[in-house]
Amino acid sequence: MNNRYDITLKDLFSNIPPKLLKLLCGFEEAKVLDSQLPEISYRQADMILELPDDTLLHIEIQSYNDKSMALRMLGYYYHIYSKYKKDITQVVLYVGKEDMKMENSLELKNLNLKYNLINIADIDSSYFLDSSSIDDNVIAILCKTDNGRELVNAVLNKLKNLEEKNAKNYIKKLFEISMLRDFDIILKKEVLTMPIRIDPKDSVLYKDGVEEGREEGREEGRKEGRKEGSKKKEIEDILELHKNLKLPAKTIAQGLNLDIEYVEKILIDNGLIK
C-alpha cells in the first residue's frame, strides 16, 4: 500500500475488526506481530497476524491496481517466513475505486505462489454494519450498496453513541476513505445535520484540494502526480527485487509486465549489472 490513503487505511484496519478478520481467515481474534521485515528498506508489510492455529496471516491493503503485486507478495513471503518460520496465508484486500485487475498468483517454471485476492466492494455492506465493532461499521462504507446515502447514514448512526472526541476521529477517517467510493459530498451534507461539529477541511485529503469543486485542472494534476509516483515505485520495485531476491532481469520483466530492455537499463544505470 503506497499512496495518499495509506495512513488512514492502516490506522483503520490496525484495530483488526473482528468480522473483517473472520472474513479473511475464519478466526475472530489474532495477535498482531511486528511487521518490520529484514532487508526490506523501501516498505514494510501492512499487517502480520499470528492466528490461534499457530499460523500467520499476512494482509496487504491495496487502494490501486499494482501490476507488481505478485512479485511483492513473493518478496514478503520470503522475508516473513525467514523471520517467523511459520506457515503463512497471504491476503491482498483491494479497497480501490477502479475495477480490480490484479493477479492472485505468480507461476514460474520452478515456482508457484498463490494468495487470496479479495475485493471489498464485492462484500455486502450489511455484513460489517451488523457488527458490534465500530471499526467494522466504518469499513462498511467501502462495501457494496444500492443506496450510497442510506449507507452513509447507517454508518454515521453507528457513531452517535460514541464520545464526541472519538466520534470526530472516526468521521475524519470516513471523510478520507469515502472518496474511494465518491461518497464524500453525501457525507459532508449528512455530517452537517449532526450535533457534532467537524470541519471536513481538517481531513488530510481535503487539504490536498479534493473537496472544493474537484476542478478539472486539479484532477489532471493529481493524475500526473499519480503517474510520477507509479514510475518511481516501478523503478524501486525493479531495484529491490534484483537486490533482495536476486531475480534476473528477465524474471523481473515477466513479473512486472515490462520490456526486458527497460529493466536491464534500470539495473545498468544503478550499477547492478553491466
N, C-alpha and C positions, 0 to 999 in steps of 0.2 A: 504494500500500500504506500503510494508515494505521490500525493498531491494535496490540494488545499483542504480536503476533508479529513486528512489524517488524524489531526489532534482530536477533533470531535468524535469521530468514529471509534478511535482507540479508547477514548475515555468512556464512551457509552457502552462498548462491548466488554470493557475490562472488568465490569462487575459480574460477569458470567450470568446473564439472565437465565433462570432455570429451564424455561420452556425452549429457549434457543439451544441450550446445551443438549437437552433431550432430543431435539430435532436433529442435531448434528451427530450425536454418538450414542444415544439411548440412555445415558446417565443424566441425573439432575444435579449432581454435585461433582466437583473435581478440585484438585489442588493446583493452584497457579505456580508454575515453575519459572525460574529465571530464563528469559528469552534472549539474553545476550549470548551470541554464539561465537566460538573461536574462529579467527581468521576471516570473519565477515566484517569488513571495515565500513562498507557502504550501506549496510542495512542490518536490521535485526528482525527476527520472526515477530509477527504481530502477537501471537499468543501460543504458549505451550502449556498444556494441562496434563496432570497426572490423574488418570481415571481410577475408579475403585478396583478394576481388574488388573492393576499394575501395568497398564499400557499407557502410551502417551497419545494425546490428541494435539496436532499442530493445526492452527487455524490462520489462514491469511484472508484478510478482508480487502476486497478489490472494488473500487468505485469506477474503474475504467477497464477496458479490454487490453490485456497485456500479451502481446504475441510471444513474449519470452517466458510466460508463466510456467510452462512445463520444465524448462531448464532451471528456473528459480527454485521450483519445488524439489528438483533433484539435488540442488545445492543445499537447501535446507535439510533435506532428509539425511544427507551425508553428515552434516555438522551436528544435527540434533542427536543422531544415533551415536556419533563419536563422543558426545558429551555425556549422554544418559544411559546408553547401552540397553535400551528397551524398545519393544515393538512400537511402531508409530502408525497411526491413522492420520492421513492428511486431508484437510478440507479447505477448499477455496470458496468463500462466501461472497458472492457477487451482489453488490448493492447499487450498481451504476444505473444510469438513465438509458443508455443505449442498449440495444439487443445484445445479449451475451453471445460472444463469438469465440471464446477460448476453448482450447482442447483440454481434456481431463487425463491425458496420458502422454508419455514420451516413449516411443518404441524405436530402438536402435537395434543393430544386429545382435549385440550381446547384452542388451539391457531393455527391460520393460518396466516402466514406472507408471503406476495408476494412482489417482487420488479422486476424492469426491468433489464435484463441482456443483454448487447449489446457487440458484438464482433466487434471492429472497423475494423478488417481485412475483414469483410463481406461488408463493405461500399466501393463503387467505389471511387477511388482517385479523380476523376473529380469533385465530389461533393465539396470537400474542395479546389481544385485548382481554381475553378470558383469564389471563394470568394474574396472580396476586403480586407480581413483581412490577414495579414502576418501570424498570429498565426494559422488561419485555414489552410493556404497554407502549413505550416511546418507539421501540423498534417497529411497531405495527404500522407506523406512517410510511414505511418503505415497502409495505406488502400490497398484495392485490386487493383492489376495492372497485366497486361500481359507482361509488359516490365519494369524491375527494372531500367535499365539505363535511359530510357526515363522519368520515373517518377522522378528520382534523378535530371536530368537536368531541368525538368519542375519546380521543387521546387526551385532549385538554380536560375533559371531565374527570379523567383518572388523576389529574394533578391538583384538583380543587381541595382535597383534604390534606395536602402537604403544607408544612410550614412555608411561609412566604419566601424565605431565602432559598429553600430547597426547590420550591416550585419555579422560581425565577431561573435557577440553574438549569432545570430541565427544559424550560421554554426557550432559553438561549440555544440549547442543543437542537431543539426542534426547528428553530429558525434556520440553523445551518444545514441540517440534513434534509429539510423539507424541499430545498431547491433541487435535490436529486429526483424529485417527483413533480416539480413545478407547483407545489402546494404553498409556496412562501407568501403569495399575495393573499390567498384564503386565510392562512394562519395569521397574518398581520391583522386582518379585519376582525377575526374572531377574538384575538387576544385583546383588542381594544375594548371589547364588551365585558372583559373580566375585571374584577375588583383589583387584581394585581396589576401594577403599573410597571411596564418594562419597555425600554426604547429598543426597537429592532436594530437600530444602528450601533448598539453595543456589541452586536454579533460581529465576530472577526470577518465573516464573509461579506456582510453588508458593508463593512468599511472598505471592501475592495471595489465598491461601486456597483454591486449586483442589484441592490434593492431598488434604487431610484430609476425607474423607467426602462432599464435594460436597453439603452440606446444601441442602435445597430453598430455604431463605431466602436463602442466599448466591447460589444460581443466579438467583433472581429479582432480586437486587440487581445482579448482573452484566448481566442483560438490560436493566434500567433504565439502567444506565451506558452500554450499547451504544446504546440509543435516543437518549440525550442526545448522545453522540458523533456519531451519524449525523446528528442535527438540526443540530449545529454545523457539520459538514462540508458539509451541504447548503447552508447559508447562505454558507459560504466559496466553494463552487463557483459559486453564482449571482453573487456579487460579482466574483470573479476572471474569470469568463467574460465578464462585461459590461465590466470594466475592461481586461483584456488583449486579448481578441479582438473587443471592440466589438460583441458579439452583442446584438440587441434582446431585449426581454423575451419576445416570442412565440417566438423560436427557442430561447431557453434553456428555456422552459416545455415545448416539444415534446421537446427533447433529454433533459431530466431527468424527463419524465412528471409535470409538476406543473401546478397551475392557474395560468393566466397572472395572475390577480388576486393570488395569493400571491407570485409572482415580482416583480410590479410593486411590491407593498407592501415587500418587502425592499429593492428598489432605491430606493424613495422614502425609506424610513426611514434609509437610509445616504447620502442626499443625491445620488444618482447620476442620478435622473430627477425630474421634477416631476409 
